Amino acid sequence: MKKAFLLIAISAMLMNLAGCKAKLPAAAVDGVPWSGDWITFGALGVEEPGYGLTLRDDKAARDMCYAAWSIGEPQPYVNASGDETELYDAQLVLLLTACDTAEEAQQNVAELLGLAAEQYAIAGTVQRTCNGQEFTVLTYTFASESSPFARGVSAFTAFDTWAISVEFACQDTFEEDGMEILTDFLEHCHYAAR
């Protein structure tokens, strides 16, 4: 009897899990059919990036998606908290936050821009359109000496009810153009059509 109950419980759980898997959108707003090869985060599909970016981390919670790519070989590093971690020549971090309304997503982006102004020594701000989506792009150096990175470039936008930020940061020995790498990444992002 216990085995039969356990089998029924496990079957029910598996059916519930199968039903929870999000259905991929049919197409992106740029008219491209949605690809199962893209990494999908909420309303965003990301093609495999170039420039040697390797996916290192990919997490999703109820209202937030996070992913991190890196370039280069890892080196041991002890952060400001005393924790040992791995440090790469450069990293790209994508953060998406789900909001209840488009206005809330815009407010979230404004807050992220405010935080960036506090944390970084901003060298420039431009508006840039990548694959049809307009971004506010900041170039900066790291104001804090506790950061292992010397400089960076970040892009911020709201799409529908999502606040999106993408940050590219690199060490001072990194010779490639961070703006070029970030722009290429953003050109290969797709946004779900409704």
N, C-alpha and C positions, 0 to 999 in steps of 0.2 A: 504494500500500500504506500509506504514512504517513497519507494522508488518511482511509482507511478505519479505521485504528487510532484516529486522533484522533476521528473521528465516534463510534466505539464507546465510547471513553473518556468523551467528553462526555455521551453518552446515559446511561451508567452513573452518572455523577456526578449528573445531573439526577434520575434515579430514586431515588438515595440521598437527595438533598435533599428530594424530595417525601415520602419515607417518614419524614423527621425531623420534619415539622411536627406539633406536638402537637394531639391531638384535643381539641376543646372539651368540657367537661362537659355532660351533658344538662340538669342543673338545679342550682340553688343550694340550700343547706340551708334557706333561707327559703321554699322552694317555688316560686320564680320560675323559669321556664324560662331557661336560660343564653342570653344574647343575643350575637350576633356583633358588635353595636354596642359592647359593652363592651370596654375595654382589659383584656386578660387577662394577669395576672402569676401564674404558678404556679397556686395554688388560689384566687386572688382575681380577681374581675371588678369593674372600676370603671366606673360610668356617667359620662358627660360631666358634670363638675362645674359648678355655678352660680357666682355671685358674680364673674363675669369671670375665673375661673381659666383660664389658657391653658396647654396642655401644651407645655413647652419642651424636655424631655429624657426619654428612655425607653431604658433599657439593660437587658439581661439577660445574665447569665453563668450558668455551670453551677449554682451554689448561691445566686445572689443576683439580685434584680430591683430596679431603681431607676427612679423617675420623679419629675420635678419640674414643677410648675405655677407660674405667676406671675400677679400682678395688677399692672396699671399699665404705663406706658411705660418702656422701658429707659433708664438713664442710664449713662454711662461711669463706671467705678469701678476703682481700683487697690487690689488686696487686700494683705494683710499680707506676702505673698511678693513683691510688686512686679509681679504679673501684672495686665494690664488685662483687665477683664471687664465684663459688664453687670449693673447692679443695678436691681431692681424695687422697687416700694412694699412688696410682700409676696410670699412664696413658700410653697408647700406641697411637702414632699418626702416621698415614700413609699419605704420600704425593706423588702423582704421577704428573709428568709434561710431557705433550706431546711436543715432539720436531719434527722438520722437517726431521731430518736425525738421523741415529744411531750415527754418529760422534758427533752431537750436544747433544744427550742424554748423551754420555760419558763425554763431556765437562761440562754439567750441573752437573753430579755426582762429577766431580773433583772440581767444584766450591762449592758444598755442603760440601765436605770433608774439603776444605779450611776454610769455615765458621765455621765448627765444631771445627777445630783446634784453631780458634780465640776465640770461645765462651766457650769451655770446657777445663778442665784440663785433658788431655788424659792420661789414665793409661795404655792402651794397644790397639794394632791394630792386628787383625787376618783376614785371608781369611776363609770364611765358605761357604760350599755348602748346600743349603736347597731346597729340592724338585727339584734338577737339576739346580738351579740358583745360581751362585757364587756371594757372597756379601763381601764387605769390612765392617768389624764390629769393632766399636770402643767402648771401655769401658772408663768411665770418671766420674769425679765429676764436679759439677757445680762451675765454677770459680767465678760467680757473687753471692753475698750475697742476691741479690734481688729475686733470684729464690726460690720458696718454696720447690723445690726438692733438694735432697742431691747428688744423683748419677743416672747414666743412662747407657744405652747401645743402640747404633744405628747401623743400617745396611743400606748400600748404594749399589745400582746396577743400571745398565742400561739393559733394555730388549727391543730389537728392537729399536723403536724410543721413548721409555719412560724412563725417569729418575725416580727412585724409592728410597724413603728414609722411613725408619721405625724407630721411636724413642720410647724407653721404658724408662720412668723416674719415680723415686719413692722418697718418703720422707725417712728420715733416720730411722724411726721406722718400715719401711716395711721389713719383714723378709724373704720373698721368693726370689728366685734366678732370677734376671732380665734376665740374659743370657738364662736361661732355658725357661722362658716365651716367650722371643723374638724368640728363635729358634723354639719353638713349633708353634708360629704364622706363621713364615716363611715357615715351613714344610707344612702348610695347605693353602698356597697361590698357585694359578694355573695361568699359563700364556697362553694366547690364541694362538692356532696353526693357521697358515695362510692357 
